[in-house]
Amino acid sequence: MPIHFGTDGWRAVISDTFTFSNLRLVTQAIADAIASGSWMNGDHDPNNKTVVVGYDTRFLSDRYAQDVARVMAANGLKVYLSQSDAPTPAISYAVRHLNAIAGVMITASHNAPRYNGVKLKSPYGGSASPEQCRRVEVYLNDNEAQVRGPNLMDFEQARSMGLIQRFNPIPDYHNHLRKLIDFDAIAENPQQIVVDSMYGSGRGVIRTLLQGTGCEVYELRNEMNPGFGGVHPEPIAKHLGPLSGAISIGKGSIGLATDGDADRIGAMDERCNFVDPHKVMALALKYLVEHRGYTGSVVRTVSTTRMIDRLAKKYGLVLHETPVGFNHIADWMMAEDVLIGGEESGGISFKGHIPEGDGILMGLLLVEMVAVTGKTLGELVQELLDEVGPAHYERVDLRLKHPVAKDKMTEYLLNNRPEAIGGEPIVDITSTDGVKYILGDDSWLLVRPSGTEPVLRVYAEGRSPQMVREMMTYGQQIAASIV
């Protein structure tokens, strides 16, 4: 099966396509791309031979990471290899902090336990660009065509030669977050918090950072469990029963959940209501402007709530819409003064941080919001909805038997646009990523293929549950005609 990089690297089923052999081939292609001199279009020090490698808690992730390090070392690169599982944002920050030329994170993020994957990082700490990923694929295909196997060095030999060095990325990451979060304000009004690490590599990090603030932190699913208890490590409502249970018995009044590699956030209020990433990003934008006085542009993906648009308009801020994938948000964060950028899946970052989604950072910001305002998370959400809501959201993933040609799907949806859905006229249509119908009351429907899975996604945000049902019914019907 061909190896392709999606919107955030390469993911595949363990022992099917994701094997030690294939991983070594991919790593060799990454090393070749770095050595080519075109990795950053010539805009980097050619003598920079440093690479950071990290991994999550998945089955064999530590062993896979060692093999990545062995191939990199055999290609003359100096590897900083995380000494234990670590969050993707911590590894990404280490890439920038250590002035590395690239980073490799072994993780399949929020995907099912049977998957593993590779996230490739650029020197600035964000995800590798589509062009960089294409270069890796070119070298991968070229090596396979010429039957060139990967270079591989013995692990202990590489360590003795100083080519592989174990390190702990957490202390420097902690120091960085302390510049972005007001821990003194949190200490003045400490909270009871439940953290659900979902068995992922964010385990222990939020609790450790909040030590000394007076907060009481109760952590769930923080032990090593490579199978994630049989649950997708994705912080969405249906996977957070344990978090709801802990809040309901008084373990805390705010719940924070991070995904398998902790670059995504989900939350729960004092009444066990799930607070989705749309609301988290909108709350963060409102807080950063109104309480910190931040300015700058706002960036969101095409599948993210238009509550963001309404807030940006209120504050007089420029808003950019991007395709799905945090790498597109990172492009804007590198190009101009961005206040906040985020996506529907829970990857969010703000000014001062690396251009990378960070569930730990955003969880801590929620704690700061509650401490500073003196209001519960539920009260803050209600204030937000009173101001720029209501906003009801739903997404359905339709499993595909065969890939969908994106250009043909887009053409079909554009040519067969309806005049109205649910009694509301279509006032605009975009094809930034998939096709998005925008209705007169600011409701919207989006149909797009996934970049990482054989799935067609249908999204809808409406001003009422009835409008969401109308749009989802229409969206699924038209998607079925495409599939």
C-alpha positions as CSV (number, residue, x, y, z in Angstrom):
1,M,0.0,0.0,0.0
2,P,1.4,3.4,-0.9
3,I,2.5,5.7,1.9
4,H,0.9,9.2,1.7
5,F,1.1,12.1,4.1
6,G,-2.3,13.7,5.0
7,T,-3.1,17.0,6.6
8,D,-0.9,16.1,9.6
9,G,1.6,13.5,8.6
10,W,1.3,9.8,8.0
11,R,-1.0,7.4,9.9
12,A,-1.7,3.7,9.4
13,V,-2.7,0.5,11.1
14,I,0.0,-1.0,13.3
15,S,1.5,-4.2,11.8
16,D,-0.4,-3.7,8.6
17,T,1.1,-0.7,6.9
18,F,2.6,0.9,10.0
19,T,5.6,-1.4,10.4
20,F,9.2,-1.0,11.5
21,S,10.3,-1.6,7.9
22,N,8.0,1.1,6.5
23,L,8.8,3.5,9.3
24,R,12.5,3.2,8.5
25,L,11.8,3.9,4.9
26,V,9.8,7.0,5.8
27,T,12.5,8.2,8.2
28,Q,15.2,7.7,5.5
29,A,13.1,9.9,3.1
30,I,12.8,12.5,5.8
31,A,16.5,12.5,6.3
32,D,17.1,12.7,2.6
33,A,14.7,15.7,2.3
34,I,16.5,17.5,5.2
35,A,19.9,16.8,3.5
36,S,18.7,18.1,0.2
37,G,19.1,21.7,1.2
38,S,15.6,22.5,0.0
39,W,13.9,21.6,3.3
40,M,13.3,25.3,4.1
41,N,13.8,26.6,0.6
42,G,17.4,27.2,1.5
43,D,16.3,29.5,4.4
44,H,18.2,27.6,7.1
45,D,21.7,26.9,8.4
46,P,23.1,24.0,6.2
47,N,25.2,23.0,9.2
48,N,22.2,22.4,11.4
49,K,22.1,18.7,11.9
50,T,19.8,18.5,14.9
51,V,16.5,16.6,15.0
52,V,14.1,16.1,17.9
53,V,12.2,12.8,18.2
54,G,9.3,12.2,20.6
55,Y,6.5,9.7,21.1
56,D,3.1,9.1,22.7
57,T,1.7,6.2,24.8
58,R,0.6,4.0,22.0
59,F,1.6,0.4,21.5
60,L,5.3,0.2,20.4
61,S,5.6,4.0,20.1
62,D,8.8,4.1,22.2
63,R,10.3,1.3,20.0
64,Y,9.3,3.1,16.8
65,A,10.9,6.3,18.1
66,Q,14.2,4.5,18.8
67,D,14.2,3.3,15.2
68,V,13.6,6.8,13.9
69,A,16.5,7.9,16.0
70,R,18.7,5.1,14.6
71,V,18.0,6.0,11.0
72,M,18.6,9.7,11.6
73,A,21.9,9.0,13.4
74,A,23.0,6.8,10.6
75,N,22.5,9.8,8.3
76,G,24.8,11.9,10.4
77,L,22.0,13.8,12.3
78,K,22.2,14.6,16.0
79,V,19.0,13.3,17.6
80,Y,17.4,14.5,20.8
81,L,15.2,11.6,21.8
82,S,12.6,12.1,24.5
83,Q,13.3,10.0,27.5
84,S,9.6,9.1,28.0
85,D,6.3,9.7,26.3
86,A,5.5,13.4,25.9
87,P,2.8,15.7,24.5
88,T,3.2,16.7,20.9
89,P,3.2,20.4,21.9
90,A,6.2,19.8,24.2
91,I,8.1,18.1,21.4
92,S,7.2,20.8,19.0
93,Y,8.3,23.5,21.4
94,A,11.6,21.5,21.9
95,V,12.2,21.7,18.1
96,R,12.2,25.5,18.2
97,H,13.9,25.8,21.6
98,L,16.8,23.5,20.6
99,N,17.0,25.2,17.2
100,A,16.5,21.9,15.5
101,I,16.1,21.5,11.7
102,A,13.1,19.2,12.1
103,G,11.1,17.1,14.6
104,V,9.4,13.7,14.4
105,M,6.6,12.7,16.7
106,I,5.4,9.1,16.8
107,T,1.7,9.4,17.4
108,A,-1.7,8.8,15.7
109,S,-3.1,11.6,17.8
110,H,-6.9,11.0,18.4
111,N,-7.2,8.0,16.1
112,A,-8.2,4.5,17.2
113,P,-5.7,2.4,19.2
114,R,-4.9,0.2,16.2
115,Y,-3.3,3.2,14.5
116,N,0.1,4.8,14.9
117,G,1.7,7.5,12.9
118,V,4.3,10.2,12.2
119,K,3.9,13.9,12.7
120,L,6.6,15.9,11.0
121,K,7.6,19.2,12.4
122,S,9.4,22.3,10.9
123,P,12.1,24.3,12.6
124,Y,9.6,26.8,13.9
125,G,7.8,24.1,15.8
126,G,4.6,23.8,13.7
127,S,3.6,21.0,11.4
128,A,5.6,20.5,8.2
129,S,4.2,22.2,5.2
130,P,2.4,20.3,2.4
131,E,5.4,21.1,0.2
132,Q,7.8,19.5,2.8
133,C,5.6,16.5,3.0
134,R,5.6,16.1,-0.8
135,R,9.4,16.2,-0.8
136,V,9.5,13.4,1.7
137,E,7.1,11.4,-0.5
138,V,9.3,12.1,-3.6
139,Y,12.4,10.7,-1.8
140,L,10.4,7.8,-0.5
141,N,9.2,6.8,-4.0
142,D,12.6,7.4,-5.4
143,N,14.3,5.2,-2.8
144,E,11.7,2.4,-3.4
145,A,12.1,2.6,-7.2
146,Q,15.9,2.3,-6.8
147,V,15.6,-0.4,-4.1
148,R,17.6,1.7,-1.7
149,G,17.0,0.7,1.9
150,P,17.4,3.0,4.9
151,N,20.7,3.6,6.7
152,L,20.5,2.2,10.2
153,M,22.9,2.5,13.1
154,D,23.0,0.4,16.3
155,F,21.2,2.3,19.0
156,E,23.9,2.0,21.7
157,Q,26.6,2.8,19.3
158,A,24.8,6.0,18.2
159,R,24.5,6.9,21.9
160,S,28.2,6.3,22.6
161,M,29.1,8.5,19.6
162,G,26.8,11.3,20.9
163,L,24.5,11.0,17.9
164,I,21.5,10.1,20.0
165,Q,21.0,12.0,23.3
166,R,18.1,11.3,25.6
167,F,16.4,14.4,27.0
168,N,13.3,15.6,29.0
169,P,11.3,18.1,27.0
170,I,8.9,18.9,29.8
171,P,10.9,21.4,32.0
172,D,11.5,23.9,29.1
173,Y,7.9,23.5,27.9
174,H,6.7,24.2,31.5
175,N,8.8,27.4,31.6
176,H,7.4,28.5,28.3
177,L,3.8,28.0,29.4
178,R,4.4,29.9,32.6
179,K,4.9,33.0,30.4
180,L,1.6,32.5,28.7
181,I,-0.7,31.6,31.6
182,D,-1.2,33.8,34.7
183,F,-0.6,31.3,37.5
184,D,-0.6,34.0,40.1
185,A,-4.2,34.9,39.2
186,I,-5.1,31.2,39.4
187,A,-3.5,31.0,42.8
188,E,-5.6,33.9,44.0
189,N,-8.8,31.9,43.2
190,P,-7.8,28.2,43.1
191,Q,-10.2,25.8,41.5
192,Q,-11.2,22.1,41.8
193,I,-10.3,20.5,38.5
194,V,-10.8,17.1,37.0
195,V,-8.3,16.2,34.2
196,D,-9.0,13.3,31.9
197,S,-5.7,12.5,30.1
198,M,-7.5,9.6,28.2
199,Y,-4.4,7.5,28.7
200,G,-2.5,9.8,26.4
201,S,0.9,11.5,26.7
202,G,-0.5,14.6,28.3
203,R,-0.8,12.6,31.5
204,G,0.4,14.5,34.6
205,V,1.4,17.6,32.8
206,I,-1.5,19.9,33.8
207,R,-1.5,18.6,37.3
208,T,2.3,19.3,37.7
209,L,1.9,22.8,36.2
210,L,-0.8,23.7,38.7
211,Q,1.2,22.5,41.7
212,G,1.7,25.4,44.1
213,T,-1.4,27.3,43.0
214,G,-3.7,25.8,45.6
215,C,-5.8,24.1,42.9
216,E,-7.1,20.6,43.7
217,V,-6.5,18.4,40.6
218,Y,-8.1,15.0,40.3
219,E,-6.7,13.1,37.3
220,L,-8.4,10.3,35.4
221,R,-7.0,7.7,33.0
222,N,-3.5,8.9,33.6
223,E,-1.8,5.4,33.7
224,M,0.0,3.8,30.8
225,N,-2.5,1.9,28.7
226,P,-1.4,1.6,25.0
227,G,-4.8,0.4,24.0
228,F,-6.5,3.5,25.5
229,G,-9.0,1.2,27.3
230,G,-10.5,0.4,23.9
231,V,-11.7,4.0,23.3
232,H,-10.6,6.5,20.7
233,P,-8.5,9.0,22.7
234,E,-10.5,11.9,21.3
235,P,-11.9,14.4,23.8
236,I,-15.5,14.5,22.6
237,A,-18.7,14.0,24.6
238,K,-19.3,10.4,23.9
239,H,-15.8,9.4,25.1
240,L,-15.9,11.4,28.3
241,G,-18.2,9.4,30.6
242,P,-15.5,9.0,33.3
243,L,-15.0,12.8,33.3
244,S,-18.7,13.4,33.7
245,G,-18.9,10.8,36.5
246,A,-16.0,12.4,38.4
247,I,-17.6,15.9,38.2
248,S,-21.0,14.5,39.2
249,I,-19.6,13.1,42.5
250,G,-17.9,16.3,43.4
251,K,-14.3,15.7,42.3
252,G,-14.2,19.1,40.6
253,S,-16.2,21.9,39.1
254,I,-14.3,22.2,35.8
255,G,-13.3,19.2,33.6
256,L,-10.4,19.3,31.1
257,A,-9.7,16.5,28.6
258,T,-6.8,16.1,26.2
259,D,-6.4,13.6,23.3
260,G,-3.8,10.9,22.7
261,D,-0.9,13.3,22.2
262,A,-2.4,16.3,24.0
263,D,-2.6,18.8,21.2
264,R,-6.4,18.9,21.4
265,I,-8.8,20.1,24.1
266,G,-12.3,19.3,25.3
267,A,-13.9,20.6,28.5
268,M,-16.8,20.0,30.8
269,D,-18.6,22.5,33.0
270,E,-19.8,22.1,36.6
271,R,-23.1,20.5,35.5
272,C,-21.3,17.9,33.3
273,N,-22.2,19.8,30.1
274,F,-19.6,19.2,27.4
275,V,-17.9,22.4,26.2
276,D,-16.7,21.7,22.7
277,P,-13.7,23.3,21.0
278,H,-15.9,25.8,19.2
279,K,-17.0,27.3,22.5
280,V,-13.4,26.9,23.9
281,M,-12.0,29.0,21.1
282,A,-14.7,31.6,21.2
283,L,-14.4,31.9,25.0
284,A,-10.6,32.3,24.6
285,L,-11.0,35.0,22.0
286,K,-13.4,36.9,24.2
287,Y,-11.2,36.6,27.2
288,L,-7.9,37.5,25.5
289,V,-9.5,40.6,24.0
290,E,-11.6,41.8,27.0
291,H,-9.3,40.8,29.9
292,R,-5.8,40.9,28.4
293,G,-6.3,43.5,25.8
294,Y,-4.9,41.4,23.0
295,T,-5.2,42.5,19.3
296,G,-4.3,40.8,16.0
297,S,-6.0,38.8,13.4
298,V,-8.1,35.7,14.0
299,V,-7.7,32.4,12.0
300,R,-10.1,29.5,12.0
301,T,-10.6,26.5,9.7
302,V,-13.6,26.1,7.4
303,S,-15.3,23.7,9.8
304,T,-15.1,26.0,12.9
305,T,-18.0,28.0,14.4
306,R,-19.0,31.3,13.0
307,M,-19.3,32.6,16.6
308,I,-15.7,33.4,16.0
309,D,-16.7,35.6,13.0
310,R,-19.3,37.5,15.1
311,L,-16.8,38.1,17.9
312,A,-14.1,39.3,15.4
313,K,-16.6,41.7,13.8
314,K,-17.5,43.1,17.2
315,Y,-13.8,43.7,18.1
316,G,-12.9,45.0,14.7
317,L,-10.4,42.1,14.0
318,V,-9.5,40.7,10.6
319,L,-10.6,37.1,10.2
320,H,-9.1,34.4,7.9
321,E,-10.8,31.1,7.0
322,T,-8.4,28.2,6.1
323,P,-8.7,24.6,5.0
324,V,-8.8,21.9,7.7
325,G,-5.4,21.2,9.2
326,F,-3.4,23.3,11.7
327,N,-0.6,23.7,9.2
328,H,-2.8,26.2,7.4
329,I,-3.4,28.2,10.6
330,A,0.4,28.0,11.2
331,D,1.0,29.7,7.9
332,W,-0.9,32.7,9.0
333,M,0.7,32.7,12.5
334,M,4.1,32.8,10.8
335,A,3.1,35.5,8.3
336,E,1.4,38.1,10.5
337,D,0.3,39.1,14.1
338,V,-2.3,36.5,14.9
339,L,-4.2,36.8,18.2
340,I,-5.7,33.3,18.1
341,G,-6.0,30.4,15.6
342,G,-8.0,27.2,16.0
343,E,-9.9,24.4,14.5
344,E,-13.1,22.4,15.1
345,S,-11.1,19.3,16.3
346,G,-9.7,21.1,19.3
347,G,-6.3,22.3,18.1
348,I,-6.0,25.9,19.3
349,S,-3.1,28.3,19.9
350,F,-2.7,32.0,20.7
351,K,-0.2,34.8,20.5
352,G,3.2,34.1,22.1
353,H,3.0,30.3,21.5
354,I,4.4,28.2,18.8
355,P,2.1,27.8,15.7
356,E,0.8,24.4,17.0
357,G,-2.5,23.3,18.6
358,D,-2.0,22.8,22.3
359,G,-4.6,21.1,24.5
360,I,-2.6,21.7,27.7
361,L,-2.2,25.4,27.1
362,M,-5.9,25.9,26.3
363,G,-7.0,23.8,29.3
364,L,-4.9,26.0,31.6
365,L,-6.3,29.2,29.9
366,L,-9.8,27.9,30.8
367,V,-8.7,27.6,34.4
368,E,-7.3,31.1,34.3
369,M,-10.6,32.4,32.8
370,V,-12.6,30.9,35.6
371,A,-10.2,32.2,38.3
372,V,-10.0,35.7,36.9
373,T,-13.7,36.2,36.2
374,G,-15.0,34.5,39.3
375,K,-17.6,32.8,37.2
376,T,-18.1,29.1,36.5
377,L,-17.3,27.6,33.1
378,G,-21.1,27.1,32.6
379,E,-21.8,30.8,33.3
380,L,-19.0,31.9,30.9
381,V,-20.5,29.7,28.2
382,Q,-24.0,31.0,28.8
383,E,-22.7,34.6,28.5
384,L,-21.0,33.8,25.3
385,L,-24.2,32.2,23.8
386,D,-26.3,35.1,24.9
387,E,-23.9,37.5,23.1
388,V,-23.1,35.6,19.8
389,G,-25.2,32.5,19.9
390,P,-27.1,30.4,19.8
391,A,-24.9,28.0,17.9
392,H,-25.8,24.3,17.7
393,Y,-23.3,22.0,16.0
394,E,-23.2,18.4,14.6
395,R,-20.8,16.4,12.6
396,V,-21.2,13.0,11.0
397,D,-18.4,10.9,9.5
398,L,-19.5,8.6,6.6
399,R,-17.1,5.7,6.1
400,L,-16.1,5.2,2.5
401,K,-15.5,2.0,0.6
402,H,-13.7,3.9,-2.1
403,P,-11.8,7.2,-2.1
404,V,-13.8,10.3,-3.3
405,A,-12.2,12.5,-5.9
406,K,-12.3,15.9,-4.2
407,D,-12.5,17.9,-7.4
408,K,-15.4,15.9,-8.7
409,M,-17.2,16.1,-5.4
410,T,-16.7,19.9,-5.3
411,E,-17.9,20.3,-8.9
412,Y,-21.0,18.2,-8.1
413,L,-21.9,20.2,-4.9
414,L,-21.4,23.6,-6.6
415,N,-23.5,22.6,-9.6
416,N,-26.3,21.1,-7.5
417,R,-26.5,23.8,-4.9
418,P,-30.0,24.2,-3.4
419,E,-31.8,27.5,-3.2
420,A,-32.6,27.1,0.5
421,I,-32.3,24.6,3.3
422,G,-34.8,24.5,6.2
423,G,-36.5,27.6,4.8
424,E,-33.3,29.7,4.9
425,P,-31.9,30.9,1.6
426,I,-28.3,30.1,0.6
427,V,-26.5,33.4,0.6
428,D,-23.0,32.3,0.0
429,I,-21.0,29.3,-1.0
430,T,-17.3,28.6,-0.6
431,S,-15.0,25.8,-1.7
432,T,-11.9,26.5,0.6
433,D,-11.9,22.8,1.6
434,G,-14.9,20.8,0.5
435,V,-18.1,22.8,-0.2
436,K,-19.7,25.0,2.4
437,Y,-23.3,26.5,2.0
438,I,-23.9,29.6,4.2
439,L,-27.5,30.4,5.0
440,G,-29.2,33.7,5.6
441,D,-29.3,33.3,9.4
442,D,-25.5,32.5,9.5
443,S,-26.1,28.8,9.7
444,W,-23.9,26.6,7.5
445,L,-23.4,23.2,6.0
446,L,-20.1,21.7,5.0
447,V,-19.3,18.5,3.1
448,R,-15.6,17.5,2.8
449,P,-13.4,14.4,2.6
450,S,-11.0,13.7,5.4
451,G,-7.3,14.2,4.8
452,T,-6.3,11.4,7.2
453,E,-9.0,8.7,6.9
454,P,-11.3,7.1,4.2
455,V,-14.2,9.2,5.4
456,L,-16.6,11.8,4.1
457,R,-17.4,14.4,6.8
458,V,-20.7,16.3,7.0
459,Y,-20.7,19.3,9.3
460,A,-23.6,21.7,10.3
461,E,-23.9,24.7,12.6
462,G,-27.4,26.2,13.0
463,R,-29.2,28.8,15.1
464,S,-31.6,26.1,16.4
465,P,-31.5,22.3,16.8
466,Q,-34.2,22.0,14.1
467,M,-32.0,23.9,11.6
468,V,-29.1,21.6,12.4
469,R,-31.4,18.5,11.8
470,E,-32.6,20.0,8.5
471,M,-29.0,20.6,7.3
472,M,-27.7,17.3,8.4
473,T,-30.5,15.4,6.7
474,Y,-29.8,17.3,3.5
475,G,-26.1,16.9,3.9
476,Q,-26.2,13.2,4.4
477,Q,-28.6,12.7,1.5
478,I,-26.3,14.6,-0.9
479,A,-23.2,12.9,0.5
480,A,-24.8,9.5,-0.1
481,S,-25.4,10.4,-3.7
482,I,-21.6,11.2,-4.0
483,V,-20.5,8.1,-2.2
